[in-house]
């Protein structure tokens, strides 16, 4: 029997390091203080978890506090935890930069299911992030930016509904370029956020299908001209005289007519990001 000391009962959360003799073994824990109610018990890894990504191909107990879900080949299915509540709570994620986002894919059968996403810093008080009831139309893919005041805080994410819900994918971490324009999933690979496009192609830029009307625009001018964003009229050409990506004082894009006797031209810039 191993006794875990050092618990401060004035605090609501208690973190205890398991002795080395308990690691890599089957271990039983016993709670003897009957006057204190345990809300939950979770085992977490020693290193800081600074992102969350799950495509629900297998159960990963390091990401979720409660074993209240099952997985098959098509996603995650929540189980009822109360008479009328289905819920899923993540383990703690530490926000390392200001522009963290959360992105969620749900099953298409959830069109009439209201899903609420909240965050908490103590697993007691919860604050709303997303409520699908306010959406103007039903969406199976949605997300939002995490409030910047949570920088360097450790938070938990809770998803809950009054009926069973099915998740296909969840991501919380640094954003992908324009959040994949809504046509892909943001994945954390090799210490960077990369879009896994719906056409199963991996892209570090965007997942826009050809000839698609843009609902948003994001451009860093770090790579070649992106043909899915920019189109050049046959009557004009790019002049390299002012096509200077490194300069912060001259335009990034400059178009002039092919007929150089004309003086009209268009400049876009000098900015580094649209």
Phi, psi and omega per residue, in radians:
X1 nan 2.281 3.120
X2 -1.938 2.250 3.129
X3 -1.706 2.224 3.135
X4 -1.673 1.958 -3.117
X5 -1.746 3.060 3.007
X6 1.561 0.260 3.120
X7 -1.418 2.240 3.075
X8 -1.689 1.851 -3.024
X9 -1.309 -0.107 3.049
X10 -1.344 -0.292 -3.125
X11 -1.708 2.686 3.136
X12 -1.497 -0.513 3.127
X13 -1.884 2.408 -3.134
X14 -2.221 2.263 3.136
X15 -2.081 2.136 -3.083
X16 -2.242 2.332 3.074
X17 -1.473 2.199 3.114
X18 -1.214 2.420 3.089
X19 -1.061 2.696 -3.128
X20 -1.039 -0.506 -3.124
X21 -1.196 -0.289 3.141
X22 -1.625 -0.252 -3.024
X23 -1.340 2.516 3.141
X24 1.079 0.506 3.120
X25 -2.414 2.845 2.984
X26 -1.323 2.121 -3.026
X27 -2.252 2.367 3.058
X28 -1.833 2.438 3.073
X29 -2.010 2.437 3.127
X30 -2.201 2.298 3.127
X31 -1.857 2.083 -2.998
X32 -1.765 -0.307 -3.091
X33 -1.480 1.737 -3.039
X34 -1.340 -0.175 -3.113
X35 -1.457 -0.126 -3.121
X36 -2.016 2.255 -3.123
X37 -1.560 2.283 3.081
X38 -1.515 2.135 3.099
X39 -1.401 -0.827 3.071
X40 -2.781 2.863 3.112
X41 -2.345 2.214 -3.090
X42 -2.364 2.551 3.032
X43 -1.851 2.187 -3.100
X44 -2.153 2.716 3.126
X45 -1.301 2.794 -3.054
X46 -1.240 -0.560 -3.110
X47 -1.419 2.719 3.130
X48 -1.189 2.324 3.074
X49 -1.647 1.881 -3.045
X50 -1.829 0.237 2.994
X51 -2.786 2.841 3.079
X52 -2.315 2.202 3.066
X53 -2.518 2.283 3.114
X54 -2.597 2.152 3.026
X55 -1.784 0.149 2.985
X56 0.983 0.771 3.038
X57 -1.544 -0.311 3.049
X58 -2.742 2.834 3.120
X59 -1.374 2.207 3.136
X60 -2.103 1.790 -3.062
X61 -1.231 -0.206 3.108
X62 -1.377 -0.188 -3.089
X63 -1.814 -0.391 -3.016
X64 -2.277 2.446 -3.058
X65 -1.308 -0.653 -3.002
X66 -2.031 2.407 3.066
X67 -1.456 1.110 -3.034
X68 -1.994 0.587 -3.141
X69 -2.594 2.844 3.080
X70 -2.276 2.821 -3.061
X71 -2.305 2.363 2.911
X72 -2.217 -2.833 -3.022
X73 -1.215 -0.207 -3.037
X74 -1.982 0.016 3.095
X75 2.574 -2.888 -3.106
X76 -1.830 2.367 3.118
X77 -2.045 2.169 3.122
X78 -1.419 2.695 3.079
X79 -1.963 2.715 -3.104
X80 -1.253 2.268 3.091
X81 -1.831 -0.311 3.032
X82 -2.430 -3.052 -3.083
X83 -1.030 -0.598 -3.070
X84 -2.450 0.593 -3.078
X85 -2.420 2.300 3.029
X86 -2.055 2.338 -2.948
X87 -2.619 2.613 3.091
X88 -2.493 2.267 -3.114
X89 -2.214 2.309 -3.121
X90 -1.448 2.856 2.890
X91 -1.335 3.056 -2.976
X92 -1.255 2.415 3.044
X93 -2.108 2.305 3.140
X94 -1.736 2.159 -3.096
X95 -1.428 2.013 -3.059
X96 -1.672 -0.216 3.099
X97 -2.569 2.942 -2.931
X98 -1.324 -0.483 -2.939
X99 -1.730 0.593 3.103
X100 -1.070 2.555 3.084
X101 -2.264 2.791 2.963
X102 -2.115 2.301 3.140
X103 -2.245 2.408 -3.042
X104 -2.383 2.370 2.963
X105 -1.980 2.262 3.073
X106 -2.000 2.950 3.129
X107 -1.300 2.600 -3.099
X108 -1.141 -0.302 3.122
X109 -1.347 -0.041 -3.085
X110 -1.608 0.326 -3.058
X111 -1.029 -0.487 -3.132
X112 -1.857 0.247 -3.131
X113 -1.767 2.212 3.079
X114 -1.533 2.157 -3.124
X115 -2.065 2.293 3.108
X116 -2.030 2.346 3.141
X117 -2.053 2.198 -3.115
X118 -2.236 2.902 3.014
X119 -2.275 2.756 3.125
X120 -2.582 2.588 3.052
X121 -1.763 -0.109 -3.097
X122 -2.392 0.053 -3.110
X123 1.114 0.360 3.103
X124 -2.165 -0.979 3.114
X125 -1.695 2.252 -3.068
X126 -2.036 2.543 -3.111
X127 -2.196 2.373 -3.043
X128 -1.235 2.349 2.977
X129 -1.853 -0.880 -3.069
X130 -2.446 2.385 2.988
X131 -2.319 1.939 -3.041
X132 -1.186 -0.186 3.119
X133 -1.187 -0.367 -3.123
X134 -1.601 -0.031 3.114
X135 -1.157 2.456 3.124
X136 -1.290 -0.413 3.043
X137 -2.538 2.814 -3.082
X138 -1.259 2.303 -3.137
X139 -2.228 2.403 3.040
X140 -1.734 -0.110 3.048
X141 -2.328 2.181 -3.105
X142 -2.729 2.965 3.141
X143 -3.120 -3.101 3.086
X144 -2.914 2.955 3.101
X145 -1.433 2.485 3.077
X146 -1.329 2.398 -3.133
X147 -0.908 2.334 -3.046
X148 -1.177 -0.388 -3.135
X149 -1.222 -0.125 3.105
X150 -1.579 0.124 3.129
X151 -0.920 2.286 3.114
X152 1.171 0.186 3.007
X153 -1.638 2.727 3.028
X154 -1.761 2.189 -3.074
X155 -2.236 2.780 2.991
X156 -1.935 2.606 3.100
X157 -1.951 2.316 3.117
X158 -2.117 2.288 3.028
X159 -2.023 2.274 -3.138
X160 -2.623 2.770 -3.108
X161 -2.711 2.927 3.079
X162 -1.572 0.086 3.059
X163 -2.566 2.906 -3.115
X164 -1.069 2.409 3.095
X165 -2.244 2.702 -3.068
X166 -2.083 2.162 3.103
X167 -1.839 2.423 3.075
X168 -1.766 -0.462 -3.016
X169 -2.978 2.531 3.001
X170 -2.506 2.493 3.108
X171 -2.492 2.358 2.966
X172 -2.421 2.109 -3.103
X173 2.981 -2.858 3.082
X174 -1.028 2.531 -3.025
X175 -1.344 2.662 2.907
X176 -1.407 2.928 3.105
X177 -1.001 2.037 3.124
X178 0.903 0.475 -3.114
X179 0.903 0.716 3.096
X180 1.054 0.331 3.129
X181 0.967 0.382 3.127
X182 1.368 0.105 -3.101
X183 -2.069 0.579 3.113
X184 -3.092 3.016 3.108
X185 -1.846 2.431 3.099
X186 -1.496 2.135 -3.122
X187 -2.061 2.588 3.094
X188 -1.746 1.887 -3.117
X189 -2.367 2.341 3.088
X190 0.935 0.761 3.070
X191 1.092 0.541 3.042
X192 -2.666 2.753 3.135
X193 -1.547 2.164 -3.095
X194 -2.273 2.444 3.126
X195 -1.379 2.273 2.923
X196 -1.777 1.764 -3.005
X197 -1.193 2.742 -3.139
X198 -1.107 -0.372 3.082
X199 -1.526 0.269 3.089
X200 1.216 0.226 3.026
X201 -1.647 2.534 3.096
X202 -1.671 2.335 -3.069
X203 -2.414 2.403 3.030
X204 -1.641 -0.013 -3.108
X205 -1.966 -1.282 3.116
X206 -2.747 3.018 -3.103
X207 -2.074 0.455 -3.058
X208 -1.218 2.232 2.968
X209 -1.157 2.715 3.112
X210 -1.135 2.562 3.062
X211 1.042 0.576 3.108
X212 -1.715 2.358 3.090
X213 -1.223 2.150 -3.069
X214 -1.268 2.379 2.972
X215 -1.743 -0.184 3.085
X216 -2.766 2.888 -3.099
X217 -2.408 2.292 3.081
X218 -2.459 2.197 -3.103
X219 -2.541 2.259 3.116
X220 -1.862 -0.171 3.133
X221 1.030 0.527 -3.140
X222 -1.630 -0.297 -3.108
X223 -2.159 -2.900 3.121
X224 -1.167 2.835 3.102
X225 -0.981 2.185 -3.081
X226 -1.469 1.961 -3.060
X227 -1.199 -0.325 3.104
X228 -1.392 -0.208 3.107
X229 -1.918 -0.781 -3.037
X230 -1.903 2.468 2.985
X231 -2.259 2.459 -3.091
X232 -1.966 2.207 3.130
X233 -1.117 2.529 3.093
X234 -1.127 -0.240 -3.126
X235 -1.550 -0.041 -3.138
X236 -2.292 2.911 3.089
X237 -2.463 2.786 3.050
X238 -1.444 2.251 3.051
X239 -1.694 2.209 -3.104
X240 -1.303 -0.112 3.104
X241 -1.084 -0.594 -3.131
X242 -2.182 0.222 3.100
X243 -1.588 1.338 -3.005
X244 -2.099 1.766 -3.066
X245 -1.281 -0.443 -3.055
X246 -1.446 -0.416 -3.062
X247 -1.357 2.505 3.070
X248 -1.786 0.024 -3.090
X249 -2.031 -0.306 3.114
X250 -1.922 2.757 -3.094
X251 -1.094 2.620 3.090
X252 -1.407 -0.631 -3.137
X253 -2.209 2.369 3.122
X254 -2.478 2.149 -3.112
X255 -2.002 2.350 3.087
X256 -2.263 2.706 3.096
X257 -1.124 2.671 3.061
X258 -1.111 -0.526 3.083
X259 -1.453 1.776 -3.011
X260 -1.307 -0.036 3.064
X261 -1.303 -0.336 3.091
X262 -1.510 2.609 -3.061
X263 -1.782 -0.082 -3.072
X264 -1.303 2.500 3.102
X265 -2.776 2.938 3.136
X266 -2.208 2.382 3.065
X267 -2.091 2.403 3.040
X268 -2.089 2.038 -3.113
X269 2.356 -2.903 0.033
X270 -1.595 1.629 3.097
X271 -2.176 2.768 -3.080
X272 -1.648 -0.427 -3.104
X273 -2.503 2.397 2.958
X274 -1.774 nan nan
